[in-house]
Amino acid sequence: KPTMAVERAPIRVVVVTMDSHLGGALARAASTLKRQLPGLRVSMHAADEWSGDPAALSACHDDIAHADIVVATMLFLDEHIRAVLPALAARREHCDAMLCCLSAAEVVRLTRAGRLDMNSEATGLAAWLKRLRGKAKTGSNGRGQMAMLRQLPRLLRFVPGTAQDLRSYFLTMQYWLAGSEANLANMIRLLVGRYAKRFAGTLRAAPPIAYPEV
């Protein structure tokens, strides 16, 4: 549903990921959202550019240091993790939300969104993530994980408390994995509308669009 433009202070959303294959879609999504969120700044930083360009890594660190919302994905190579982990850890407690998905454990543990804190021992959360990983011995593991990922937000929709933040986490993964312009725009709407203090409750995000595998 269309939403009236929100005239408030600008907000920075920073995406840190392995490569820039979704850069075009994210840029188009950000351009569309600027009509709805004047002053919105969305930036993407690709880890595969850092080794040959110190300025690119420095710009990434600077954006993280000033970000309101940070999304970190696909960070599982040791050189990429070491390059950005200290900057993420330093910003974690000062931004509105930090969602670290589809990455190495030390990156995922930095997730903090509402009541969801991946750095603490949460009984229910550990069980959900274990189920999402599935069993390595099953041949259709990837397909089973995707089916579970699509089901979890529906199951969590009416569960109060931390479950709603966990639902946002799984939705973020869905939006990213099916990374079209529409999905990335709704990922930003979801995170800004739920976690940015200046925009809380002002935005609605459509459910993730699922695309055929073939």
RABELUR-V267599 format. One record per residue. RES is the residue in one small letter. PSI is psi in whole degrees, 0 to 359 (* if undefined). D_CENTER is the distance of its C-alpha to the mean C-alpha in Angstrom with 2 decimals. Layout:
res->{RES/RES}
psi->{PSI/PSI}
d_center->{D_CENTER/D_CENTER}
This chain:
res->{k/p/t/m/a/v/e/r/a/p/i/r/v/v/v/v/t/m/d/s/h/l/g/g/a/l/a/r/a/a/s/t/l/k/r/q/l/p/g/l/r/v/s/m/h/a/a/d/e/w/s/g/d/p/a/a/l/s/a/c/h/d/d/i/a/h/a/d/i/v/v/a/t/m/l/f/l/d/e/h/i/r/a/v/l/p/a/l/a/a/r/r/e/h/c/d/a/m/l/c/c/l/s/a/a/e/v/v/r/l/t/r/a/g/r/l/d/m/n/s/e/a/t/g/l/a/a/w/l/k/r/l/r/g/k/a/k/t/g/s/n/g/r/g/q/m/a/m/l/r/q/l/p/r/l/l/r/f/v/p/g/t/a/q/d/l/r/s/y/f/l/t/m/q/y/w/l/a/g/s/e/a/n/l/a/n/m/i/r/l/l/v/g/r/y/a/k/r/f/a/g/t/l/r/a/a/p/p/i/a/y/p/e/v}
psi->{140/145/140/148/142/113/88/186/150/159/143/125/124/128/125/123/177/315/180/27/339/11/317/315/320/320/319/321/317/320/319/319/340/335/328/327/80/134/357/133/119/127/145/139/123/126/333/356/348/322/325/2/88/329/326/318/320/320/323/312/319/317/319/318/338/8/145/320/131/131/121/125/155/35/95/352/137/318/325/318/311/327/330/345/314/322/319/314/322/329/343/312/355/345/170/325/148/118/116/111/156/41/178/156/320/335/313/323/344/353/129/113/110/237/354/120/105/350/355/159/107/117/308/318/315/321/317/313/325/319/323/324/328/190/127/334/348/133/330/36/313/315/320/321/318/320/317/319/323/330/325/313/326/320/325/351/321/13/123/173/217/334/328/325/325/323/317/324/313/324/321/318/317/312/316/315/329/59/63/170/317/317/319/325/318/332/315/318/315/310/318/316/333/324/336/118/325/345/10/127/7/351/150/136/133/154/157/141/126/131/147/146/332/*}
d_center->{22.39/22.95/22.12/24.30/23.09/22.07/24.10/22.65/21.62/19.07/15.45/13.40/9.77/9.34/7.47/9.24/10.02/13.32/14.90/15.01/15.72/13.16/14.30/16.86/14.90/12.30/15.43/17.17/14.48/14.55/18.32/18.57/16.59/18.89/21.65/19.89/18.40/21.03/20.03/16.31/15.35/12.46/12.82/11.74/13.34/14.47/15.83/18.73/20.21/20.57/23.63/25.83/24.73/24.68/24.09/20.72/19.62/21.23/19.42/16.03/17.31/18.62/15.51/13.57/16.72/16.63/13.00/12.44/8.65/6.99/3.86/6.16/7.00/10.63/12.31/15.37/18.35/20.24/20.95/17.35/16.43/19.59/19.01/15.83/15.77/18.31/16.55/13.29/15.68/17.74/15.14/13.57/16.29/16.67/13.45/12.57/9.34/7.48/4.74/6.20/6.54/9.58/11.22/14.46/15.28/15.77/12.26/10.78/13.39/11.98/9.39/10.93/10.20/13.53/15.73/13.32/14.18/13.71/16.47/19.02/20.94/19.99/22.34/20.62/17.16/18.85/20.65/17.75/16.00/19.47/20.11/16.99/18.20/21.52/24.83/25.25/28.75/27.89/28.09/25.64/22.90/20.12/21.26/21.55/18.01/16.74/19.26/18.18/14.47/15.83/18.27/16.36/14.81/18.42/19.93/17.87/18.31/21.54/21.10/21.02/19.60/16.78/16.44/14.85/11.98/11.83/11.97/8.92/7.10/9.06/8.69/4.99/6.66/9.55/8.50/7.37/10.52/12.67/11.50/14.25/14.64/14.84/11.71/9.58/11.73/11.19/7.39/8.38/11.34/9.84/7.87/10.89/13.38/12.55/11.81/13.46/17.01/18.69/17.27/17.01/18.35/19.02/16.61/16.44/13.94/15.65/14.82/13.20/16.06/17.25/19.26/22.30/22.18/25.48}
